[in-house]
């Protein structure tokens, strides 16, 4: 230990709110740990197993690693001042990722309670046309699973006893937040079993940039092991079903797939943001005697999860249309008439907003960063669908104007709306404005680049789309109003696509060459480089 640091004692109070720690009874319940004063408090809490990890990679963005100093509080940092109120700071609340105590102190853990997350594990039957404006009741109960950081929730989607050994495969939706695995009967598509877990990599941050940093800082092997451990538990559960598992297909965003493969992800986190490998890959593990495919991606920002979704919805260009690619000028005029094309749009909103537009022959994709805005900002703790519904309600009630400005006293004190007890603050509204403006501008840029066609169908992928009140999305300007009657939830397209890709690879319906050829003609655009993006972004900041 160098001269700038020393070992100090930190006492963690575990008496449910009592501040008097003088009695023997209290002391027996308290925990005392040794801390290096040159390090953050979080490092010691992690080392001693007193917290599961950082949601923002230790930047202070999420505000969830709060502790309360009972004795020995230090001056708050600028980051702490930005995420906590003056009253909270006076009461001794600090962020463990920012706090660096220099002398013995007494603290109480005050981490924000993590809400259960609902996981959509089915592809919704997609009709030719839909006038649905709200999809909350489309799925049956067995198609959703709630999971939290307290542990893994297992769901058996089909408890029917398997009479004979049947061929099956495992489909995996490898998400940044959650991991969903399904054992599916080959041929019939019958779901035999489902296994869900929070992604344990969350201890290194809730977003991909935090995990890229952690990997580059020496945690590459650990990040790979964390995900692999979940996959192995799921496989062990499925093996008890007595089925003949033929293969596993994993679909995730480019970063999640790279971390699983154990690649150096440095190039994903800095310009020009180049992936190590974007094609169909095979993951090797001595514990598994079946093939494990990693779904191919399109770019660093449009990965295997979106490709799987496009595959599930039959939106990928086919081989015949690719042969025509670049020859539109010489084709019959009826093929150049946008009004005759069946234009479809896929939107998948999460930490990133990925979008794809296609006419069945040509496809353009893009992505835009949303961060935690659709989840209520850094520390509001509201799921994305509720955030949009609540914001629309604030607008309707006149508590907020179209520029996103909250009236007093809500500007200073925050406001609670809807059924949630969580308060929204001005910074949460501003974060949502920036995210929705980027998504809306992205949708319009795609539409413009495709030749401004008439949109026939809009699919919303994942849990966000399933729970979203679409009318509220129209009200705040997230979606253009001329899409009314054309928007529908599509369910877990990533999981469904992983199954379909795996089955088609197994049966020879497709192979690496054909699959990658279908992806080769897809145009991936960078929104920031598109003419008019800045203008559209500013225009759509207002609600």
C-alpha positions, 0 to 999 in steps of 0.5 A: 500500500502506498503512502496516499492510502491507508486501511480503515474500518467500515461498519455496515448497519443491518438493523433496519433503520436504527441509527444507535449502534452503541448496544452490544445487541446492535453490534452483533448484527453489524458487519465491519470490513477493512477498506483501502482508502484510495479505493471507492466504497463500491470496490470493498462492497463488491469484494465482500459480497455486499452488493451484486454489481454496478448498473452503470459501470461505476460512472454514477449515471444510474444512482442505484448504488446508494448508501447512507453515511451515519458517521464519517460522511464526506463532501458530495461529488458533482455526480452525486449532486446531479442525481440526488436532492439536496435533502438526500445529501444532507441526510448523508446519502452518497453513491458507493461508486463515487465515495472514497472514505478516508477515515473509519465510518458507519454506513447503511446500504440503501440500494434502489430496489430492483423491479421485476422484469417481465420477459416475453418468450413467444412470437405473437401470431402475426396477421396480414393486417392489424388495427391494434392500438394496444396489445396488453392482452394479446399473450396468454399468461404462460407466455410471460415470465417475471424475473428479478436479481433475487434469482432465476425464475424457471417456467415450464411452458409445456408440462406434458410428459414426453412419451418417447425420445423426440428431437429438439433444439434450444433457442436462446435470446441473449439479451443485455438485461435478460437471458431466455432459453427455450427447448423446442420440438423440431418440426412442430415448434412445440415449446417443451420448456423455458428457462429465464435468468437475469444476465449476470454481466449486469454487475459490470454495468447495465449497458454494452459500453460498460461491459466493453470497458470491463472486458478491456479492463481485464474482465473478458474471461469473467464476462464470458464465464458469467453468461456461459454459467447461465446457459449451462444451467439451462441446458442441464434443466432441459436435459432432464426432459429426456429429449434428443437435443440436436443443436442450440442457436443463440441470438444477441446483439453484437456486443453480447455475442462477442463477449460470449465468444471471448473476443477482444471487444476494444474495436466495438467501443471506439470509432469506426466501431468494427466487429471482430466477426459478424457472420454465422459462427459456431461456439465450441464447448466440451460439455455439449455434444451438439452444435451451437450456432451464434446468429449472424449480424449486419453491423456493430449496432444491428446484431444477431437479435435483429437478424433473428427477428427479421428471419422470424417475420420473414422480412429478410431479402430472399436470394432471388431479390438479391440477384436483382439488387442494383438493377432496379433501373432496368426493371419493369416500372411497376416494381419502381412504383412505391405505391405498389410495394408492401412496405414493412417496418420493424422497430426494437426499442431498448438500450438501443433502438434498432429499426429495419425497413423493407419492401421484400427486395431491398432492406435498410437498417439503422440503430440509435442509442436510447440509453435508460431513457425509456426506463425512466432515466437514471433512477426513476425505475419505470419500465419503458411502456409506463414511461411513455404512458405517464409522459402522455398523461402529463401532457394531457393534464397540462402538467407539462407543456409540448416543449417538455417543461414541467410546471411548478411545483412539479419542476422542483419536486417531481411528479407521480402519475399513473399507478406507479409510486415513482416520481418523474423529474425534469431530467427524466423528461429531457432524457426521454425527449432526446431518445424519442427524437432520435428514434422518430428521426431514425424512422423518418430517415429510413422512410426517406431513404426507401423513397418515401413509400406508404407503410403497410405494417409496423412491428414492435419487437420484444417486451417494450412493444408488447406492453406499449400503449401505442396511442400514447406513443403517437401522442408524444410523437414517438411514432408518426400518426399516419401509422395508426392502425398499422402497428402491432406487437410481434413478441419475442422475435429474437427467440423465435428467429433463433429457433427458425434459423437453427431448424433451417440450418439443421434441415439444410433449408439454409446454410452459412453461405445462403444465410450470409448472402441474404444479409449481404445486400442489406444497407446499414446506415449511420444516422449521424451521417445522414443529411437532415438528421440533425434537423429532424432530431431537433424538430421531434424534441417537442412532444 
